[in-house]
Amino acid sequence: MILGLRTAIYPVNDLSKAKDWYSQVLEIKPYFDQPFYVGFLVGGFELGLLPQGQSSTDGAQPLWGVSDIESAFQKLLDLGAEALEPVTDVGEGIKVAAVKDPFGNRFGIIYNPNFNPKDVR
Protein backbone atom coordinates (compact mmCIF):
# COMPACT_ATOMS: atom_id res chain seq x y z
CA MET A 1 0.00 0.00 0.00
CA ILE A 2 1.29 3.44 -0.92
CA LEU A 3 1.28 5.76 2.09
CA GLY A 4 2.45 9.02 0.48
CA LEU A 5 5.63 10.88 -0.43
CA ARG A 6 8.59 10.01 1.76
CA THR A 7 11.68 10.76 -0.33
CA ALA A 8 12.48 12.45 -3.61
CA ILE A 9 15.96 11.61 -4.89
CA TYR A 10 17.85 13.88 -7.26
CA PRO A 11 20.89 12.49 -9.08
CA VAL A 12 23.80 14.95 -9.27
CA ASN A 13 27.29 14.88 -10.77
CA ASP A 14 28.84 17.28 -8.21
CA LEU A 15 27.66 16.37 -4.73
CA SER A 16 29.48 19.22 -2.99
CA LYS A 17 27.98 21.93 -5.21
CA ALA A 18 24.55 20.32 -5.10
CA LYS A 19 24.65 20.10 -1.30
CA ASP A 20 25.50 23.80 -1.11
CA TRP A 21 22.81 24.82 -3.62
CA TYR A 22 20.07 22.76 -1.97
CA SER A 23 21.13 24.00 1.48
CA GLN A 24 20.49 27.54 0.20
CA VAL A 25 17.19 26.61 -1.47
CA LEU A 26 15.87 24.71 1.56
CA GLU A 27 17.51 27.04 4.11
CA ILE A 28 18.68 24.04 6.14
CA LYS A 29 21.72 21.82 6.35
CA PRO A 30 21.48 18.12 5.53
CA TYR A 31 20.69 15.75 8.38
CA PHE A 32 22.51 12.90 6.60
CA ASP A 33 25.76 13.76 4.86
CA GLN A 34 27.87 10.95 3.42
CA PRO A 35 29.93 10.62 0.22
CA PHE A 36 27.32 8.18 -1.16
CA TYR A 37 24.15 10.16 -0.27
CA VAL A 38 23.05 13.48 1.22
CA GLY A 39 19.59 13.80 2.78
CA PHE A 40 17.60 16.86 3.86
CA LEU A 41 14.48 16.67 6.05
CA VAL A 42 11.87 18.97 4.53
CA GLY A 43 8.55 19.21 6.35
CA GLY A 44 8.58 15.55 7.34
CA PHE A 45 9.77 14.35 3.92
CA GLU A 46 13.23 13.76 2.51
CA LEU A 47 15.01 15.34 -0.42
CA GLY A 48 18.01 13.20 -1.27
CA LEU A 49 21.06 13.83 -3.44
CA LEU A 50 22.62 10.83 -5.15
CA PRO A 51 26.17 11.37 -6.47
CA GLN A 52 27.46 10.17 -9.82
CA GLY A 53 23.93 10.20 -11.20
CA GLN A 54 22.50 11.34 -14.50
CA SER A 55 20.53 14.53 -13.94
CA SER A 56 17.40 15.03 -16.04
CA THR A 57 14.10 16.89 -16.13
CA ASP A 58 12.36 13.79 -17.54
CA GLY A 59 12.36 11.65 -14.40
CA ALA A 60 10.14 11.73 -11.34
CA GLN A 61 8.32 15.00 -10.78
CA PRO A 62 7.72 15.57 -7.07
CA LEU A 63 6.23 18.91 -6.07
CA TRP A 64 7.54 20.57 -2.91
CA GLY A 65 5.08 22.70 -0.97
CA VAL A 66 5.65 26.42 -0.52
CA SER A 67 3.66 29.16 1.21
CA ASP A 68 4.40 31.89 -1.37
CA ILE A 69 4.98 30.40 -4.80
CA GLU A 70 5.92 33.62 -6.58
CA SER A 71 8.74 34.46 -4.17
CA ALA A 72 9.88 30.82 -3.97
CA PHE A 73 10.05 30.64 -7.78
CA GLN A 74 12.04 33.87 -7.92
CA LYS A 75 14.45 32.66 -5.23
CA LEU A 76 15.13 29.50 -7.24
CA LEU A 77 15.89 31.62 -10.31
CA ASP A 78 18.10 33.95 -8.25
CA LEU A 79 20.07 30.90 -7.05
CA GLY A 80 20.85 29.90 -10.62
CA ALA A 81 17.94 27.66 -11.63
CA GLU A 82 16.35 28.00 -15.07
CA ALA A 83 12.59 28.37 -15.51
CA LEU A 84 10.88 25.28 -16.93
CA GLU A 85 7.25 26.05 -16.10
CA PRO A 86 6.14 29.50 -14.89
CA VAL A 87 3.84 29.89 -11.92
CA THR A 88 0.50 28.59 -13.16
CA ASP A 89 -2.90 28.57 -11.46
CA VAL A 90 -4.32 25.10 -12.02
CA GLY A 91 -7.63 25.75 -10.25
CA GLU A 92 -9.07 25.81 -6.73
CA GLY A 93 -6.31 28.19 -5.64
CA ILE A 94 -3.58 25.67 -6.42
CA LYS A 95 -0.49 27.03 -8.20
CA VAL A 96 2.47 25.07 -9.57
CA ALA A 97 5.83 25.92 -11.12
CA ALA A 98 9.08 24.16 -11.98
CA VAL A 99 12.71 25.00 -12.63
CA LYS A 100 15.75 23.12 -13.84
CA ASP A 101 18.27 23.09 -11.03
CA PRO A 102 21.93 23.86 -11.81
CA PHE A 103 22.53 20.11 -12.07
CA GLY A 104 19.91 19.43 -14.75
CA ASN A 105 17.06 18.09 -12.61
CA ARG A 106 13.46 19.26 -12.60
CA PHE A 107 12.55 20.85 -9.24
CA GLY A 108 8.82 21.42 -8.87
CA ILE A 109 7.00 23.56 -6.32
CA ILE A 110 3.34 23.83 -5.37
CA TYR A 111 1.13 26.14 -3.37
CA ASN A 112 -1.94 24.16 -2.33
CA PRO A 113 -4.31 25.81 0.17
CA ASN A 114 -6.16 22.48 0.43
CA PHE A 115 -3.13 20.56 1.75
CA ASN A 116 -3.60 19.58 5.39
CA PRO A 117 -0.35 18.57 7.09
CA LYS A 118 -2.39 16.65 9.67
CA ASP A 119 -3.22 14.18 6.89
CA VAL A 120 0.45 13.23 6.47
CA ARG A 121 1.19 9.75 7.80
C-alpha positions in Angstrom: 0.0 0.0 0.0 1.3 3.4 -0.9 1.3 5.8 2.1 2.5 9.0 0.5 5.6 10.9 -0.4 8.6 10.0 1.8 11.7 10.8 -0.3 12.5 12.5 -3.6 16.0 11.6 -4.9 17.9 13.9 -7.3 20.9 12.5 -9.1 23.8 15.0 -9.3 27.3 14.9 -10.8 28.8 17.3 -8.2 27.7 16.4 -4.7 29.5 19.2 -3.0 28.0 21.9 -5.2 24.6 20.3 -5.1 24.7 20.1 -1.3 25.5 23.8 -1.1 22.8 24.8 -3.6 20.1 22.8 -2.0 21.1 24.0 1.5 20.5 27.5 0.2 17.2 26.6 -1.5 15.9 24.7 1.6 17.5 27.0 4.1 18.7 24.0 6.1 21.7 21.8 6.4 21.5 18.1 5.5 20.7 15.7 8.4 22.5 12.9 6.6 25.8 13.8 4.9 27.9 10.9 3.4 29.9 10.6 0.2 27.3 8.2 -1.2 24.2 10.2 -0.3 23.0 13.5 1.2 19.6 13.8 2.8 17.6 16.9 3.9 14.5 16.7 6.1 11.9 19.0 4.5 8.6 19.2 6.4 8.6 15.6 7.3 9.8 14.3 3.9 13.2 13.8 2.5 15.0 15.3 -0.4 18.0 13.2 -1.3 21.1 13.8 -3.4 22.6 10.8 -5.1 26.2 11.4 -6.5 27.5 10.2 -9.8 23.9 10.2 -11.2 22.5 11.3 -14.5 20.5 14.5 -13.9 17.4 15.0 -16.0 14.1 16.9 -16.1 12.4 13.8 -17.5 12.4 11.6 -14.4 10.1 11.7 -11.3 8.3 15.0 -10.8 7.7 15.6 -7.1 6.2 18.9 -6.1 7.5 20.6 -2.9 5.1 22.7 -1.0 5.7 26.4 -0.5 3.7 29.2 1.2 4.4 31.9 -1.4 5.0 30.4 -4.8 5.9 33.6 -6.6 8.7 34.5 -4.2 9.9 30.8 -4.0 10.1 30.6 -7.8 12.0 33.9 -7.9 14.4 32.7 -5.2 15.1 29.5 -7.2 15.9 31.6 -10.3 18.1 33.9 -8.2 20.1 30.9 -7.0 20.8 29.9 -10.6 17.9 27.7 -11.6 16.3 28.0 -15.1 12.6 28.4 -15.5 10.9 25.3 -16.9 7.3 26.1 -16.1 6.1 29.5 -14.9 3.8 29.9 -11.9 0.5 28.6 -13.2 -2.9 28.6 -11.5 -4.3 25.1 -12.0 -7.6 25.7 -10.2 -9.1 25.8 -6.7 -6.3 28.2 -5.6 -3.6 25.7 -6.4 -0.5 27.0 -8.2 2.5 25.1 -9.6 5.8 25.9 -11.1 9.1 24.2 -12.0 12.7 25.0 -12.6 15.7 23.1 -13.8 18.3 23.1 -11.0 21.9 23.9 -11.8 22.5 20.1 -12.1 19.9 19.4 -14.8 17.1 18.1 -12.6 13.5 19.3 -12.6 12.6 20.8 -9.2 8.8 21.4 -8.9 7.0 23.6 -6.3 3.3 23.8 -5.4 1.1 26.1 -3.4 -1.9 24.2 -2.3 -4.3 25.8 0.2 -6.2 22.5 0.4 -3.1 20.6 1.8 -3.6 19.6 5.4 -0.3 18.6 7.1 -2.4 16.6 9.7 -3.2 14.2 6.9 0.5 13.2 6.5 1.2 9.7 7.8 
